[in-house]
Amino acid sequence: MHSRRGLTLIEIVITVAIIGIVSGVYFLVANPAGQVQGARNSRRSLDLQNIMLAIRQNIADGGTGTFTCSSGSVPTSTKTMTSAGGGYNIAPCLIPTYLATMPIDPGTTTAYYNSPTDYNTAYTIVYNSASGTITLSAPAAELKKTISITR
């Protein structure tokens, strides 16, 4: 009888197949991409709540029941909160009195904050004059979620 050391080709193939099956099950159960997307959605929701709280504090401090901002009234058509043209420049009205910095969308590559005069939140704002409410939204929400807050 000859004594052989090592693994046969069949043993190696079976081991690789088992590792592949276990890895596949892990990624189906753990869904790391979905976990990251869910975390970004949670951040978006918290960001919108913080911005809305700052807006409501501004309204309360103004004593007139309306949002006071050097950029003018909250737009009645949906605009991105940004310092760039075409958006609504809300940061100078909130920073530093109500917020330390403007929150930005965590999953959007175009979102950034350098200063109250150089930012793009990638979040939107609109005023509904019929109901007197302001709506903030995160248009880049993931996992087929709609993230918005109206007050």
Secondary structure, 3 states (H helix, E strand, C coil): CCCCCCCCHHHHHHHHHHHHHHHHHHHHHHCHHHHHHHHHHHHHHHHHHHHHHHHHHHHHHHCCCCCCCCCCCCCCCCEEEECCCCCECCHHHHCCCCCCCCCCCCCCCCCEEEECCEEEEEEEEEEECCCCEEEEEECCCCCCCCEEEEC
